[in-house]
Amino acid sequence: MQTPLQNARILIADDTPYNLKVLAAVLSQQNYHLILANNGFETLKLAVTETPDLILLDIMMPGMDGIEACQHLKQDPNTWDIPIIFLTAKSEDDDIIRGLELGAADYITKPFNPKILLARVRTHLSLRQKTKELQEFAHKDGLTLIANRRRFDHFLETEWKRCLRTQSPLSLVMVDIDFFKNYNDTYGHLQGDEILKLTAKTLEKVVKNTPYLVARYGGEEFAIVLSNTPLESAIGIAAKAHFEIANLNIAHKNSKLKKLTASFGIATVIPSEQTTSKDLINTADTRLFKAKENGRNCIKVFDV
């Protein structure tokens, strides 16, 4: 069985076809998935679209050299955490120092020793994997094991910038378990915790196999971030989640329907320079408050 390291995606950027061929021949022995770029501009594009685990970046390239490409990669929220190993001639010490100061992880001088190349690639892929595992742990809610508030904030901001760039709709669904305090008072906090976990699991099932994010926003409140999603689609997802939660048929004798239900607030915008992701949160939260004002167990929508 292949390890995650063997399935790693490596982007190689070099303007010399022979260098690309040699590097690909060495790395292909380890079953890495290789992505090839001929210049700095291609590197930036492929780093976003192909999401590599590691970048081997030649310093000397026409148009945009490796130093400038590195600077762009480290400033982009979509690529800043991808480790970069510079490929450099021995005479480029000043460029190496500049690259390391910008955030590059390492460098390899040409002509390179294949064994040293493979060892350094393995080292940085291993570090990348461990870092991702730590980040995943840090971004999970301890009780429900879905994304926590920190992960939500970062993800929403990233998607806001992406949708601003592409002028695509960004939707946010806020979800609140109805009469949850009463549920805790009636059935106990341990059972309340089970309800929070079950609600999280139900919401995740609704958006399974999609790029959407379900997060615990706080207390008994959850959020679903729907990137590139118009209002009509967001309403459909919220309606399905609303049905699935009610369909759990969990007894709640202090609720008006005598079973567990939830309220939903939805907002959709096309981001602009005059607005922020906080405006989207406030709008969706206002709709959620309206749903609770109107008797709960319903969905309220912000009409753009």
CORGIRA-V157689 format. One line per field, one symbol per residue. psi: psi as a letter, one per 40 degrees, with the letter a starting at -180 (. if undefined). Layout:
psi=???
This chain:
psi=hiidddeihhhhhhehdddddddddddedefihhhhieiddddddddddegieihhhhdhiichiddddddddeeheeedehihhihiidefdddddddddeeidiihiiiihdddddddddddddddddddddddddeihddeeaiadddddddddddddddddefiihihhhhhhhfdddddddeiddddddddddddddddddeifieihhihdhbehiihhgifhiddddddddddddddddedfhhgeeideeihiiihhhihihiieeiidddddddddddddddddfeafihiihh.
